[in-house]
Amino acid sequence: MLQVNYIRENREKVLEGLSVRNFKHPELVDEIIKIDEERRQVQTSLDNLSAVANAAAKQIGELMRSGKKEEAEVLKAETTSNKEEHKNLSDQLTEVEDALYGLIVQLPNLPHHLVKPGSVAEDNEVVYEHGNPADLPEGALPHWELTAKYDIIDFELGTKITGAGFPVYKGKGARLQRALINFFLDHATEKGYREMQVPHLVNEASGFGTGQLPDKEGQMYHAGVDNLYLIPTAEVPVTNLYRDVILKEEELPIKNTAYTPCFRREAGSYGAHVRGLNRLHQFDKVEIVQVVHPDKSYDVLEDMSAYVQSLLQELGLHYRVLRLCGGDMGFTSAMTYDMEVWSAAQQRWLEVSSVSNFETYQSNRLKLRFKGASGKTQLAHTLNGSALALPRIVAAILENNQTEKGIKIPEALVKYTGFEYID
């Protein structure tokens, strides 16, 4: 959530940033400034009235101590009307603040100056590419045919049990999933991330704190009776560990990692690009989350991007890194890098990770602050990244490593799987 003082003092800069994001309602900025002016006027009137009331109370006390009871009673009667006015102003202030809050939460984060304008994925900027496409034998199969051939993932069984987008992993397919989770967690902890186990359901306050609500409620599974949401990513519960917390500067950076299943309705998704593992309603993911000093967050973003890339390199995958354009970034992000792996059988790029810096957007909602040596309290910066999401990693491993002997497991995973081939 943007800070109202920043919006008021940097109107043109805010509008420019929203333009880079192709935000459809820039008029909200002037509405916010107008209502904030009203809020400040009401607050000033309330403060002045409070000052008068405090002065009157002091004067009444002095009169009573001086034995001037009648004069004190007259002054008390005069202050009765002030109390009614004070209540009216307080109610008015609450109403104006609620209206202001309702508008501010509709504004997305402002993009970093390196983020380019754009509206679609084709406008994203390729900043790095690593490796070469796999050289597959003639007649190479896409992963949905490979999973059936080797009986390792059953999409039809999942449809019977739950519905489309909820696959059943079997035998070596299940073991590959577990191997990847352990591989990713082990590497994260080696890099200084503390492993956490967190709830898979969150309340509204948590969804609001990280920006899923009110922006993405249509994409989240909602347990209506208890008013809880199934998490779309471990980012939500892990970041909310620090909601309403004031940290000490020496505690920064805070680095956490967590494995969770993730649940996404993905309403409106259809077509060949979502076949098999390309788009699921339930999938496994290891997430990394950092809370850092504002001065260091963009260095941390680069470090997190490099770390995710190191995982892809260990798995022997051909990948590229994109800096997302303004129109393709998430609502809460100031800058996002996407990592995509090349699917040689499908002849297309598959997104496997997003690493984002949210600056103070989430921490302002979360009231996540830190206090420096000077005693000054300020908002921290939050970042997170997928390290990594499993489905498309599995798809790429299956497709890019198919041989006549079977599917060769990347060398880095063999000690986790206990086998070298899926056959």
NORTA-V283761 format. One line per field, one symbol per residue. ss: DSSP state (H for helix, E for strand, - for the rest). psi: psi as a letter, one per 40 degrees, with the letter a starting at -180 (. if undefined). A space follows every 50 residues. Layout:
ss: ???
psi: ???
//
This chain:
ss: ---HHHHHH-HHHHHHHHHH------HHHHHHHHHHHHHHHHHHHHHHHH HHHHHHHHHHHHHHH---HHHHHHHHHHHHHHHHHHHHHHHHHHHHHHHH HHHH----------------HHH-EEEEEE------------HHHHHHH- --EEHHHHHHH------EE--HHHHHHHHHHHHHHHHHHH---EEE---- EE-HHHHHH-------HHH--EE----EEE----HHHHHH-----EEEHH H--EEEEEEEEEE--------HHH-HHH---EEEEEEEEEEE-HHHHHHH HHHHHHHHHHHHHH----EEEEE--HHH------EEEEEEEEE----EEE EEEEEEE---HHHHHH--EEE-----EEE-EEEEEEEEEHHHHHHHHHHH -E----EE--HHHHHHH---EE-
psi: hihdddddefddddddddddefhegeeddddddddddddddddddddddd dddddddddddddddeegddddddddddeddddddddddddddddddddd ddddeehiihiidehiiieideeihheihhaiiigiihfiiiddddddde fdhhddddddddiiegihhibdddddddddddddddddddeehhhihiie iiiddddddeedhedfdeeihhgddefihhheiedddddedehfhhiide eiihhiiihiiihhdfhehiideeibedhidhiiihihhihihdeedddd ddddddddddddddefhhiihhhiideeiideidhhhhhhihhddefiih heihhihebedddddefhiihadeehhihiiiiiihfihdddddddddde ehiddahhhideededdeidih.
//
